[in-house]
Amino acid sequence: MLKVENLHTYHGFLHVLQGIDFELNEGELLAIVGSNGAGKSTLLGTLAGIYSPKEGSVTYKGEDITKYNVQKVVAKGICLVPERRQIFSSLSVKDNLLLGAYHRYQKDKKNIQNEYEEIVELFPRLKQMLDRPGGLLSGGEQQMLAIGRGLMAKPKVLMLDEPSLGLAPLIVKDIMNILKRLTKEMGTTIILVEQNVKAALKVADRGCVLAHGKMAISGTAEELLKNPKVQEAYFGKTNQTETLTR
């Protein structure tokens, strides 16, 4: 469905992504994990059209979308839920959700209301506060709102950047269960970028470990959870850089 080959992205003179390769299959949840500064957000930003790579390609359903801007990428059905939610704090929950469909509002007015109601049902906590300003929601509720807003774009591929950031463990569990439901029950294809390695791999089908702008390890989620290097780097006390590069 999505194929990334030899992707190189720079921020100024800083070579952030250094030859990234991976494939995303339709209907799966792919977790891309790694520590802060590994290049995870830059990778999602490149796939979303925010950053332009200097080398490599991104192919979606056989079409080269490497140089597409954000609007074209969204129109193709690839949506990014950014880090730290970035909701509109002064707008109501309902208006935040409806803004997710702004790019197709004129063409698809009839279906948008039905889709809105389906998404509200998916997030019962939001259903109780549709008129409340987004800025008055808790961190977990704001994350649910950000995911719901992303789903209103009717994406074929939903990309999430650190959805567990700053949330309590029980809320993280709720968010991860929602993502699992989206893939298993609704067939949504998801790329999940996370520092919370264990939480991400527990709900993923496959995973990749990103370290210093390169894919260090990849495999099924179960394989990564059992991988001694991953266990040392993320579940123990060994330094990640030493573990994943030796």
C-alpha positions as CSV (number, residue, x, y, z in Angstrom):
1,M,0.0,0.0,0.0
2,L,2.7,2.5,1.0
3,K,6.4,1.9,0.1
4,V,9.3,4.1,1.4
5,E,12.7,3.6,-0.3
6,N,16.1,5.1,0.7
7,L,14.5,8.2,2.2
8,H,16.8,11.1,3.2
9,T,15.5,14.2,4.9
10,Y,17.5,17.2,6.2
11,H,16.7,20.0,8.6
12,G,19.1,22.6,7.3
13,F,22.5,20.9,7.4
14,L,21.3,18.3,9.8
15,H,20.9,14.9,8.1
16,V,17.9,13.5,10.1
17,L,16.6,10.6,8.0
18,Q,19.5,8.5,6.5
19,G,18.1,6.0,4.1
20,I,14.8,4.9,5.5
21,D,13.1,1.8,3.9
22,F,9.9,0.2,4.9
23,E,6.5,-1.0,3.6
24,L,3.0,-0.6,5.0
25,N,0.3,-3.2,4.2
26,E,-3.3,-2.3,3.9
27,G,-5.3,-2.8,7.1
28,E,-2.3,-3.2,9.4
29,L,-1.0,-1.2,12.4
30,L,2.7,-0.5,12.0
31,A,4.5,0.9,15.0
32,I,7.6,2.9,14.5
33,V,9.4,3.3,17.8
34,G,12.5,4.9,19.2
35,S,13.9,7.4,21.6
36,N,13.5,11.1,21.5
37,G,15.6,12.6,18.6
38,A,15.6,9.4,16.5
39,G,13.8,11.1,13.6
40,K,10.3,9.7,14.1
41,S,8.4,13.0,13.8
42,T,10.6,14.0,10.8
43,L,9.6,10.7,9.1
44,L,5.9,11.3,9.6
45,G,6.3,14.9,8.5
46,T,8.0,13.8,5.3
47,L,5.3,11.3,4.6
48,A,2.7,14.0,5.2
49,G,4.3,16.4,2.8
50,I,5.5,18.9,5.4
51,Y,9.1,18.2,4.7
52,S,10.6,17.5,1.3
53,P,13.2,14.7,1.1
54,K,16.5,15.3,-0.7
55,E,16.7,11.7,-1.8
56,G,14.5,8.6,-2.0
57,S,10.8,8.0,-2.8
58,V,7.4,7.5,-1.2
59,T,5.0,5.4,-3.3
60,Y,1.3,5.1,-2.4
61,K,-0.8,2.5,-4.2
62,G,1.7,2.6,-7.1
63,E,1.8,6.4,-7.4
64,D,4.9,8.4,-6.6
65,I,3.8,11.0,-4.0
66,T,7.3,12.0,-2.8
67,K,7.0,15.7,-3.8
68,Y,3.3,16.1,-3.0
69,N,2.5,19.0,-0.6
70,V,0.3,18.5,2.4
71,Q,-3.0,19.3,0.6
72,K,-2.3,16.7,-2.1
73,V,-1.2,14.1,0.5
74,V,-4.4,14.6,2.5
75,A,-6.5,14.4,-0.7
76,K,-4.9,11.0,-1.4
77,G,-6.2,9.8,2.0
78,I,-3.1,10.1,4.2
79,C,-3.8,12.0,7.4
80,L,-1.4,13.0,10.2
81,V,-2.5,13.4,13.8
82,P,0.3,15.6,15.1
83,E,2.3,15.5,18.4
84,R,0.7,17.4,21.3
85,R,-2.8,17.2,19.7
86,Q,-2.8,20.8,18.3
87,I,-6.6,21.1,18.6
88,F,-8.4,24.5,18.4
89,S,-8.8,25.4,22.1
90,S,-11.5,28.0,21.6
91,L,-13.7,25.9,19.3
92,S,-16.2,23.4,20.6
93,V,-15.5,19.6,20.4
94,K,-18.1,19.4,17.6
95,D,-16.5,22.2,15.6
96,N,-13.0,20.6,16.1
97,L,-14.3,17.3,14.7
98,L,-16.0,18.9,11.7
99,L,-12.9,20.8,10.8
100,G,-11.2,17.5,10.0
101,A,-13.5,17.2,7.0
102,Y,-12.9,20.8,5.7
103,H,-11.1,19.6,2.5
104,R,-14.1,17.6,1.3
105,Y,-17.0,19.5,2.9
106,Q,-18.4,20.9,-0.4
107,K,-18.3,17.6,-2.2
108,D,-19.4,15.3,0.6
109,K,-21.8,17.2,2.8
110,K,-24.4,14.4,2.9
111,N,-22.0,11.8,4.2
112,I,-20.1,14.0,6.7
113,Q,-22.9,14.2,9.2
114,N,-23.3,10.4,9.2
115,E,-19.5,10.0,9.6
116,Y,-19.5,12.6,12.4
117,E,-22.1,10.6,14.3
118,E,-20.1,7.3,13.9
119,I,-17.0,8.9,15.3
120,V,-18.8,10.4,18.3
121,E,-20.1,6.9,19.0
122,L,-16.5,5.7,18.9
123,F,-15.5,8.2,21.6
124,P,-18.3,8.1,24.2
125,R,-16.5,10.6,26.5
126,L,-16.6,13.2,23.7
127,K,-20.3,12.6,23.1
128,Q,-21.0,14.1,26.5
129,M,-19.2,17.4,25.9
130,L,-19.8,18.3,22.2
131,D,-20.4,22.0,23.1
132,R,-17.4,22.3,25.4
133,P,-14.4,24.3,24.2
134,G,-11.5,22.0,23.3
135,G,-9.1,23.8,25.6
136,L,-11.2,22.7,28.6
137,L,-10.7,19.0,27.9
138,S,-8.2,16.8,29.8
139,G,-5.1,15.6,28.0
140,G,-6.6,12.2,27.2
141,E,-9.9,13.8,26.0
142,Q,-7.9,16.1,23.7
143,Q,-6.0,13.2,22.3
144,M,-9.3,11.4,21.5
145,L,-10.5,14.6,19.9
146,A,-7.4,14.8,17.8
147,I,-7.8,11.2,16.6
148,G,-11.5,11.8,15.9
149,R,-10.7,14.9,13.9
150,G,-8.2,12.9,11.9
151,L,-10.8,10.3,11.2
152,M,-13.1,12.9,9.9
153,A,-10.7,13.4,7.0
154,K,-11.8,9.9,6.0
155,P,-8.2,8.7,5.7
156,K,-7.0,5.5,4.1
157,V,-3.8,5.8,6.2
158,L,-3.9,7.4,9.6
159,M,-0.5,8.5,11.0
160,L,-0.2,9.3,14.7
161,D,2.7,11.1,16.3
162,E,3.2,10.2,20.0
163,P,-0.4,9.9,21.0
164,S,0.5,8.7,24.5
165,L,2.7,11.8,25.3
166,G,2.0,13.2,28.7
167,L,-0.9,10.9,29.4
168,A,-1.6,8.7,32.5
169,P,-1.1,4.9,32.0
170,L,-4.8,4.1,32.1
171,I,-5.5,6.7,29.4
172,V,-2.7,5.4,27.3
173,K,-4.3,2.0,27.5
174,D,-7.6,3.4,26.4
175,I,-6.0,5.2,23.4
176,M,-4.1,2.1,22.3
177,N,-7.3,0.0,22.5
178,I,-9.1,2.5,20.3
179,L,-6.3,2.3,17.7
180,K,-6.5,-1.5,17.8
181,R,-10.3,-1.3,17.2
182,L,-9.8,1.0,14.3
183,T,-7.6,-1.6,12.5
184,K,-9.4,-4.7,13.5
185,E,-13.1,-3.6,13.3
186,M,-13.0,-0.7,10.9
187,G,-10.1,-1.7,8.6
188,T,-8.1,1.5,9.1
189,T,-4.4,1.4,8.2
190,I,-2.3,3.0,10.9
191,I,1.3,4.2,11.3
192,L,1.9,4.7,15.0
193,V,5.0,6.6,16.1
194,E,5.8,6.2,19.8
195,Q,8.4,6.4,22.5
196,N,6.3,4.2,24.6
197,V,7.6,1.0,23.0
198,K,5.8,-1.6,25.0
199,A,2.4,0.1,24.6
200,A,2.8,0.5,20.9
201,L,4.1,-3.0,20.2
202,K,1.3,-4.6,22.2
203,V,-1.3,-3.3,19.8
204,A,0.8,-3.4,16.5
205,D,1.0,-6.0,13.8
206,R,4.6,-5.1,12.9
207,G,7.2,-2.8,14.2
208,C,10.4,-0.9,13.3
209,V,12.9,0.6,15.6
210,L,14.3,3.9,14.5
211,A,17.7,5.0,15.8
212,H,19.8,7.9,14.6
213,G,17.8,8.3,11.5
214,K,18.1,4.7,10.4
215,M,15.9,1.6,10.7
216,A,17.8,-0.5,13.2
217,I,15.5,-3.4,13.7
218,S,12.2,-4.5,12.1
219,G,9.8,-7.5,12.3
220,T,6.5,-8.5,13.8
221,A,5.4,-6.8,17.0
222,E,5.8,-10.1,18.8
223,E,9.4,-10.6,17.5
224,L,10.4,-7.1,18.6
225,L,8.9,-7.5,22.1
226,K,11.0,-10.7,22.5
227,N,14.2,-9.3,20.8
228,P,17.0,-9.1,23.4
229,K,18.3,-5.8,22.0
230,V,14.9,-4.2,22.2
231,Q,14.4,-5.6,25.7
232,E,17.8,-4.2,26.8
233,A,17.4,-0.8,25.2
234,Y,13.8,-0.1,26.2
235,F,12.8,-2.3,29.0
236,G,16.1,-2.4,30.9
237,K,19.0,-0.2,31.9
238,T,21.4,-0.7,29.0
239,N,22.1,2.4,26.9
240,Q,19.9,2.3,23.7
241,T,22.6,3.7,21.4
242,E,25.1,1.0,22.5
243,T,22.6,-1.8,22.4
244,L,21.0,-1.1,19.0
245,T,24.3,-0.4,17.1
246,R,26.5,-3.2,18.4
